[in-house]
Amino acid sequence: MKKFLFIAITIVTSTLWISCNDDEGYEDYDNFEAVTKDFNGDWFIIGYFPDGSIAYGGGYVLYTTSNTAANDENFWIDDHGAFFEIKTTVQADLDDLVFSGPENAPELITGGTVTVSNGKIIKNGGRGSATGTVVDSIYFEAEFDWDPGTVYQFGGHKRSGFLEDEH
């Protein structure tokens, strides 16, 4: 019986060891680091009229910024179709943590255009609303084709990851 138990344990251990060391199917896996990693994340952002008042009575909206498929200095700004309906790409200055987009860039949610300017990421420049956790902050301006001549201001802070800070 002891001999059978020893053989069974040896077979199971060998099988587990071999299966854990199998790299088959992962040869082309590329665990890359996004070029725009300092710009990427989820943000709670409020839109403001040019006079500084909150636009259209809105509050914080969850936006996502993420690298493009090219993994270059361009990244997406996306409010997931909420409120201002903005989904466009902008170009980052990686050293100065600033960004802007071309004039009248395609806006993918409405099919219109948007001009994003004066964007900035401020490292450790914000706080989670309830916990006070230090997070990055974001600011940018945008002019939409549906309201030409009005440059809206957007500001907010990075998602802290704590449930208490969810808006």
Stockholm file with secondary structure:
# STOCKHOLM 1.0

chainA/1-167         MKKFLFIAITIVTSTLWISCNDDEGYEDYDNFEAVTKDFNGDWFIIGYFPDGSIAYGGGYVLYTTSNTAANDENFWIDDHGAFFEIKTTVQADLDDLVFSGPENAPELITGGTVTVSNGKIIKNGGRGSATGTVVDSIYFEAEFDWDPGTVYQFGGHKRSGFLEDEH
#=GR chainA/1-167 SS CHHHHHHHHHHHHHHHHHHHTCCTTCTTCCCCCCTTTTTCEEEEEEEECTTSSBGGGCCCEEEEEEECTTCSSEEEEECTTSTTCCEEEEEEETTTTEEECCTTEECTTTSSEEEEEEEEEEEEEEECTTTCCEEEEEEEEEEETTSTTCCEEEEEEECCSCGGGCC
#=GC SS_cons         CHHHHHHHHHHHHHHHHHHHTCCTTCTTCCCCCCTTTTTCEEEEEEEECTTSSBGGGCCCEEEEEEECTTCSSEEEEECTTSTTCCEEEEEEETTTTEEECCTTEECTTTSSEEEEEEEEEEEEEEECTTTCCEEEEEEEEEEETTSTTCCEEEEEEECCSCGGGCC
//
